[in-house]
């Protein structure tokens, strides 16, 4: 034994003798003090916020989670940089929760954790903008967790937290339950008791309604369903009555890992999306969207606005020159008539809009749907005092929709088989070629003509150049011997770009993804030709195709195409139903890893070959 070890042993022995020499009452007295000290150290490590604390935009202070992944403080309002939002932000400044659902305040505002346990947002004038409503409930402290959840708690339990009161975002490990609602402007997202996911405009018009395969639940009644965003990018629906979670969607970066998070957000444009963000980057990348076609979001272009596409981006316009934009600086606020219908009694007419639909969703379908021809569809609206617009489908169904509501939302695309009419004071003034649909068609014609000339000229030049090279160097060559003519034919057929891999990889991936959608086993999952064209052109974002059945072991997969058809722009039923049993079947077999599946497949192939 070394001298150091001997000295250490002597000290330990001396300490041990002193402790043993203390009388028992002293030890009993010191034990509670020791526990209290350890408890205080634990609370300090949890970064608790004491009662009486406050934050202000002026001092740029914040309350952070233990690892610094999330912080609660004031950030500039993206809509008005002179105002502020009290928000929980992910590292890099990405907001994931806002006090008061995005209520903006001035620079003299404050976020106060009051001595009565109430969390309160107050503006510079002292007006209470928002509060948690936890006064007198025994709140003793608050803390921001590394999950992004801000908790108000007492000594034994959580009294209030942001996960139970979301604003527009769902984080990883956060359970989104029935009764909770995401809100952004006029739009809201909620989970129904039957497991359906709904997007709603103005609290009434349901423009997205997604269910799950009823055959999987075997007619079970869900008790308390909830949504969860898993760390691998899967949004799933769970319930105590289900043996396994139902997959709602896959993130396009499904399975990727790193110092990053994913979150689901209801954006101000009414679409529900999944994003991923690398820590500290301050940028979020879209990975999935609930509504594939942004123009199918009700009210996106405001009242009387017409949504269409300019290249790959949705744009808003007015039906005709009988209308003006409500706000020339913000076309999403809709359009208004230059002359109101009541100001021209007996002098109104119907303006025709080709390839245009006025969106009709529940609950309006039951009262606005009729079976008449295109002429009757126009005349019935013209003679109807409350009708402001109508749409006649040209798909053979004979459907006519008479719009009698005060809010009309339109969609125009060359792929839409429909004709719409809007009531205006005579004379009807169609848009000039520089506006709305004609500008798109003219630009398309011009682009097509230019592209055709460029392609033809390039091909002709290449042919002449290749012929010249052959004439100069190779006309007497016997490189391939007696097969020279055959090899020359092959060389002329094979695309020269393949040798140098001069291909558009993004375009190739898009084509492959579309092909996988087109060969789905269930017809309801296959996209229409109009959708195929839009996906190939980049107008629609292409979701990750459902995995093959052998890869779906242990997971229940929800189809996305069948969902969109169940709430298509002009549905044939007013009732909202979960997905039918014709949806993709769901497996319940035991979980097997991909590697095991590949090994089993390889062994089967080996057996077949050997036999």
Rosetta blueprint (number, residue, H / E / L):
1 X L
2 X L
3 X H
4 X H
5 X H
6 X H
7 X H
8 X H
9 X H
10 X H
11 X H
12 X H
13 X H
14 X H
15 X H
16 X H
17 X H
18 X H
19 X H
20 X H
21 X H
22 X L
23 X L
24 X H
25 X H
26 X H
27 X H
28 X H
29 X H
30 X H
31 X H
32 X H
33 X H
34 X H
35 X H
36 X H
37 X H
38 X H
39 X H
40 X H
41 X H
42 X H
43 X H
44 X H
45 X H
46 X L
47 X L
48 X L
49 X E
50 X E
51 X L
52 X L
53 X L
54 X E
55 X E
56 X E
57 X L
58 X L
59 X L
60 X L
61 X L
62 X E
63 X E
64 X E
65 X L
66 X L
67 X L
68 X L
69 X L
70 X E
71 X E
72 X E
73 X E
74 X E
75 X E
76 X E
77 X E
78 X L
79 X L
80 X E
81 X E
82 X E
83 X E
84 X E
85 X E
86 X E
87 X E
88 X E
89 X E
90 X E
91 X L
92 X L
93 X L
94 X E
95 X E
96 X E
97 X E
98 X E
99 X L
100 X L
101 X L
102 X L
103 X L
104 X L
105 X E
106 X L
107 X L
108 X L
109 X L
110 X E
111 X E
112 X E
113 X E
114 X L
115 X L
116 X L
117 X L
118 X L
119 X E
120 X E
121 X E
122 X E
123 X L
124 X L
125 X L
126 X L
127 X L
128 X E
129 X E
130 X E
131 X E
132 X L
133 X L
134 X L
135 X L
136 X L
137 X L
138 X L
139 X L
140 X L
141 X E
142 X E
143 X E
144 X E
145 X L
146 X L
147 X L
148 X L
149 X L
150 X E
151 X E
152 X E
153 X E
154 X L
155 X L
156 X L
157 X L
158 X E
159 X E
160 X E
161 X E
162 X H
163 X H
164 X H
165 X L
166 X L
167 X L
168 X L
169 X E
170 X E
171 X E
172 X L
173 X L
174 X L
175 X E
176 X E
177 X E
178 X L
179 X L
180 X L
181 X E
182 X E
183 X E
184 X E
185 X L
186 X L
187 X E
188 X E
189 X E
190 X E
191 X E
192 X L
193 X L
194 X L
195 X L
196 X L
197 X E
198 X E
199 X E
200 X E
201 X E
202 X L
203 X L
204 X L
205 X E
206 X E
207 X E
208 X E
209 X E
210 X E
211 X L
212 X L
213 X L
214 X H
215 X H
216 X H
217 X H
218 X L
219 X L
220 X L
221 X L
222 X L
223 X L
224 X L
225 X L
226 X E
227 X E
228 X E
229 X E
230 X L
231 X L
232 X L
233 X L
234 X E
235 X E
236 X E
237 X E
238 X E
239 X L
240 X L
241 X L
242 X L
243 X L
244 X L
245 X L
246 X E
247 X E
248 X E
249 X E
250 X E
251 X L
252 X L
253 X L
254 X L
255 X L
256 X L
257 X L
258 X L
259 X L
260 X E
261 X E
262 X E
263 X E
264 X E
265 X E
266 X E
267 X L
268 X L
269 X L
270 X L
271 X L
272 X E
273 X E
274 X E
275 X E
276 X E
277 X E
278 X E
279 X L
280 X L
281 X L
282 X L
283 X L
284 X L
285 X E
286 X E
287 X E
288 X E
289 X E
290 X L
291 X L
292 X L
293 X L
294 X H
295 X H
296 X H
297 X L
298 X L
299 X L
300 X L
301 X L
302 X L
303 X L
304 X L
305 X E
306 X E
307 X E
308 X E
309 X E
310 X E
311 X L
312 X L
313 X E
314 X E
315 X E
316 X E
317 X E
318 X E
319 X L
320 X L
321 X L
322 X L
323 X E
324 X E
325 X E
326 X L
327 X L
328 X L
329 X L
330 X L
331 X H
332 X H
333 X H
334 X L
335 X E
336 X E
337 X E
338 X L
339 X L
340 X L
341 X H
342 X H
343 X H
344 X L
345 X L
346 X L
347 X L
348 X E
349 X E
350 X E
351 X E
352 X E
353 X E
354 X E
355 X L
356 X E
357 X E
358 X E
359 X L
360 X E
361 X L
362 X E
363 X L
364 X L
365 X H
366 X H
367 X H
368 X H
369 X E
370 X E
371 X E
372 X L
373 X L
374 X H
375 X H
376 X H
377 X H
378 X H
379 X H
380 X H
381 X H
382 X H
383 X H
384 X L
385 X L
386 X L
387 X L
388 X L
389 X E
390 X E
391 X E
392 X E
393 X E
394 X L
395 X L
396 X L
397 X L
398 X L
399 X E
400 X E
401 X E
402 X E
403 X E
404 X L
405 X L
406 X L
407 X L
408 X L
409 X E
410 X E
411 X E
412 X E
413 X L
414 X L
415 X L
416 X L
417 X L
418 X E
419 X E
420 X E
421 X E
422 X E
423 X E
424 X E
425 X E
426 X L
427 X L
428 X L
429 X L
430 X L
431 X L
432 X L
433 X L
434 X L
435 X L
436 X H
437 X H
438 X H
439 X H
440 X H
441 X H
442 X H
443 X H
444 X H
445 X H
446 X H
447 X H
448 X H
449 X H
450 X H
451 X H
452 X H
453 X H
454 X H
455 X H
456 X H
457 X H
458 X H
459 X H
460 X H
461 X H
462 X H
463 X H
464 X H
465 X H
466 X H
467 X H
468 X H
469 X H
470 X H
471 X H
472 X H
473 X H
474 X H
475 X L
476 X L
477 X L
478 X L
479 X L
480 X L
481 X H
482 X H
483 X H
484 X H
485 X H
486 X H
487 X H
488 X H
489 X H
490 X H
491 X H
492 X H
493 X H
494 X L
495 X L
496 X H
497 X H
498 X H
499 X L
500 X L
501 X L
502 X L
503 X L
504 X L
505 X H
506 X H
507 X H
508 X H
509 X H
510 X H
511 X H
512 X H
513 X H
514 X H
515 X H
516 X H
517 X H
518 X H
519 X L
520 X L
521 X L
522 X L
523 X H
524 X H
525 X H
526 X L
527 X L
528 X L
529 X H
530 X H
531 X H
532 X H
533 X H
534 X H
535 X H
536 X H
537 X H
538 X L
539 X L
540 X L
541 X L
542 X L
543 X L
544 X L
545 X L
546 X L
547 X L
548 X L
549 X H
550 X H
551 X H
552 X L
553 X L
554 X L
555 X L
556 X E
557 X E
558 X L
559 X L
560 X L
561 X H
562 X H
563 X H
564 X H
565 X H
566 X H
567 X L
568 X L
569 X L
570 X E
571 X L
572 X L
573 X L
574 X L
575 X L
576 X L
577 X L
578 X L
579 X L
580 X L
581 X L
582 X L
583 X L
584 X L
585 X L
586 X L
587 X L
588 X L
589 X L
590 X L
591 X L
592 X L
593 X L
594 X H
595 X H
596 X H
597 X H
598 X H
599 X H
600 X H
601 X H
602 X H
603 X H
604 X H
605 X H
606 X H
607 X H
608 X H
609 X H
610 X H
611 X L
